[in-house]
Every structure is written in C-alpha cells, then in structure tokens.
Amino acid sequence: MKRPTSVVSSLWLCLCLAVSAGCGGGSSGDAQSSVFGGSGSAGAPSSVSATHFSVSPASGSTVSGNALSVSVQALDNSNNLVSSFVGTLQVSSSDPNAALPGSLPLSGGQATFSITFNTTGNQTISVSAGSVRGTSPTVIVNPIMAILTGALSSGVIGIPFNQTIQATGGVAPFAWQVSSGALPHGLSLIPSTANTVTVSGTPDTASQGVAFTIQVSDSAHHTATQPYTVSILLQTDSLVLSAASLNFGNPIVGSASSALTETLTNTATADIVISSIAINMLNPPSSNPGEFTQSGTTCGSTLPAGASCAINLIFTPGQTGPRAAVLTITDDTAGSPQSVGLSGVGLLAGPNATLSTESMPFGTELVGTTSPAGTLTLSNYGTVALNIGSVSATSSFAETNNCIGSLPSLASCNISVTFTPGGSGGATGTLSISDDAAGAPQKVTLSGTGSTNTPPLSGSCLLYCGFPGGFPGPRSAPDPTHCPVGQPSHNPVYASCFMSSVVIDEASRCAAAINRRSYSGVCLAE
C-alpha cells in the first residue's frame, strides 16, 4: 500500500494540481523557432561529414502540456553516428505554441532536450545546424482533461433549473464535485460517473453572482476544474439573449467557420448600459486566443428600451478536437454578467486517432484478483473514417473494446482495460491500437502493483476533506451498497486529511447526501 505524503495524493481529497508550462514566443507562420547560435554564421558545424540528423522522441504520443524528451544524433549517409560533429542546434516545431528548449550545443554529435507541445493533433520536431537538418516522426499530442462547458445561465426563483456540464479527455469512470464555494440554494450536483454531470433543482432564494467551482476527476488521477458564477433572479432578466450557447460545427484546423450571431434584446422600459463584450478562455484553456473571434457587432454602450443588437462570431480552430470559450456581456441588469457558451470541433484532413489519455495507472491490486475496468476513449477528429485493425494489451492487463473496424469522422469508441497481477510488486504493460492514422500504432502505458493483502472496506463513503462550516477533518456517510463491509479494497492508498490519516480505495466509487446535497466520493477502508 502506498504511504502518506505531506501532500494529499488522492484525487478525492482536495487535490491541488498545479501545471506549469512555459511557452516561448514564436515567430509567425506554421512553426515556432528557437535560434541558439545567433545570427550570421553562428551555429554552423565545424565538421561537414554529417549529412542529416535523426530526431527521436521518447514516445510516439504525449499529452498537451507535458514535457517530452527528444534525442538527436548527427549521422552520415550510412546512418552512422558522426561523433566529431559539433555545432549549435536550431529547434522548431509544427506546433506554434510549443515550449522549446534553450541554447543547445552538440556534444559528440549528440544532444538531448525536452519539448512541451501545447497544441493537440499530429506534430513534428525539426532541428538544424548549418546545412544539416532532421525531422522527427509524427508525435500524437493528446488533449489534457478539461471541462468544456464554460458558462451556466442564470436561474429564476420557482422555475426548474437543469443544465449540463461536459468534460473531455481522461479515463472513465469519472467523479464530480463542487470543489469550492456552494451551489445556489435549491440546486444540487447529480452524482455521475460519466464525462457529463447535471446541475439540477428548483431555486427558491434570490442571489446575485453566486460563485462556485466544479471539479471532475478520472480514474487515472487527472483532474480539471472550471469556475462558474450563477445568479438566481426574482424574474426573467430584462436583457434577453437569443441563445444560451453557440455551436460552430466542425471546420478543418486553420479554416474559419461560417459566422454565427448572438442577438441581445432589451425588454425593459429603460436603456441598458453595456460596459463590455469579451471572449474569455476556459480554465484550463480549451481554446487558444484567436480561435473564437468577433467579426462585427451592432451593440454599442447603450441598448435602448425595446431595441436589439447583434454580435457576430467566427470559429477558426487551431488544433483538433473539441474547443470551447465563453462570450461574456457585462451590463447594468440584475443578471449581469450574461454568458454564452461557444463550442466547435477542429478536424484534420484524413483519418485521425486521438486518445483520451496516454497512461493508465491501476494502483495496488490484490494478487489473483481483477481490478475494476478503466475506460479510455479513442476519437476520430479526421475528415474520413479511421480504420482500426487490432487492439491488444500485454501480460497482466486485458482489454475489451468496440473499436475494431471503421470509425467514422467525429465518432468515438471505448477501450476498457483491467489489471490482474500474478504476483507481488510492480507491473507495466502497453495497450496498442493498430490503425491507419499518423503515428500508428497508438500506444498507452499501463502500470499497477500486486499485493498479497489489502485492507477491507468499512462500509462508509468519504465525501470530502473538511466541513463547509469550517471544521477540519474527513466527512463521510454510510454507503454499504457501493462499499460493502469486509470486501477487500482494490486500490488502497493512505491519504492525509488535515491532521487525520485515512485509508481509501481509489477504485471504489460511492455517493451520499448530506443536508440534501449530493456528493460523490470514494470508499473508506479499515
């Protein structure tokens, strides 16, 4: 069993995930370059026997925002290493948002560096020193897990409220929670293990600008959060939006969609003052600046009583997959700020294979027993069907899928993987998908640990760490249905909860209600 650390490792116990990725300023055009040798002849090699570079990423796939190690070798015409070759590399990438390395001299004709891709899809890395050049094989950059729903509409007292929040990426099953703040009175988060969750109820108390944050966690220890602000009004707001969300369809990456229009109407008897109209990115970014833009507007600083104005918007995807942002209108009405969700999907020409994750850790499992399945998604964000020939997992791991055959454009299929340790200790494996997309075969790293004994479940569900009223400590409730008393835990870990230490089973999901509010959690072990 994993031992406690000073930082809560459990994704269920207020995990604070800080992602730090630098992004070098790139030149305009299709590639970002970092020139290490300066101008003129700087960086030119001292030997001319090398004819090209081999550029070898450590993996054929990675996740947006993660560092990827790259090895470079200077080779001759027979692909032999030229150890006498020296020079200063220039590095570029097909990803205009990639974080590139600093100054990088060659030593013995070789160099190693890291690159961080920040744009999903098929990417390459190119290097040069003088006239000697090289380009890597295609690297598949998968999306990080993110919440795509950027805004929730205001509610009205006594009128049922029912709005859905959607996530992308990650490994099912999922768990959702309100990680900070609180929902407006009368609303609750309906427990869900899917990549969508619903905020539902009938609000009964007027409130202005209620702020809260929704967090989703997956079974591979990824998390994503998104803050929201919702007002509960006494009556429908006087500034009426023509649509709560706009979907721009599926243009090819780099191509603009048709314009869509959001119309604002003033139903009051007095003027409405509009202080700003802005497009905001989500947290973490599910779009890059410039993907969603205003192409024109008839809205000024004042909207007269009974009048309407229009905001025209265009979507130009910068990378494959789902993209999202929020149009925010700030004004002097009770429902301000009004928010409109913006969404679209970027496609690549030809087939595409995008995995929802590149790694699946299974934690600790009792020897001879099979873990609960973790399910990843394979999506085709290409313009034509993806042909999938086979899916396989190496020893100690097994898979089932509905992917074999032809996967149409914009379709997805699921691959479920289980871990059955044959003995104590760590185990690693690989999930391989053979298809006709760039970077094939697609691969996912599998890992787990076998143990000869695991603590039994206690029958209780740990819902959160700390009490909203300010009293620290673990907060749990009985749930013998999902946490049967005495059943061996599948993936036990120690986790600290303020001054307490508890054992939880990260593989066993549960749910309970406290004070009429529903929570999702994990089973406690003894």
Secondary structure, DSSP 4 states (H G I P E B T S, - for coil): -BPP-SS---TTS--------------SSS-EEEESS-STTTT--S-----EEEEEES-SEEETTSEEEEEEEEE-TTS-B-TT---B-EEEES-TT-B-----B-BTTEEEEEEE--S-EEE-EEEEETTEEEEPPPEEEEPPPEE-------EETTS-EEEEEEEESS-BSEEEEEEEE-PPTTEEEE--SSSEEEEEE---S-EEEEEEEEEEEETTS-EEEEEEEEEEESS--SEEES-SEEE---PBTT-PPPPEEEEEEE-SSS-EEEEEEEEE--SS-SS-TTSEEEEEE---SEE-TT-EEEEEEEE--SSSEEEEEEEEEEESSTTPSEEEEEEEEEBBSS---EES-SEEEEEEEETT--PPPEEEEEE--BSSPEEEEEEEE-TTEEEEES-SEEE-TT-EEEEEEEE--SSSEEEEEEEEEEESSTTPSEEEEEEEEEES--PBEEEEEEEEES-TTS--SEEEEE-TTTS-TTPBPSSEEEEEETTEEEEEEEEEEEEEEETTEEEEEEEEE-
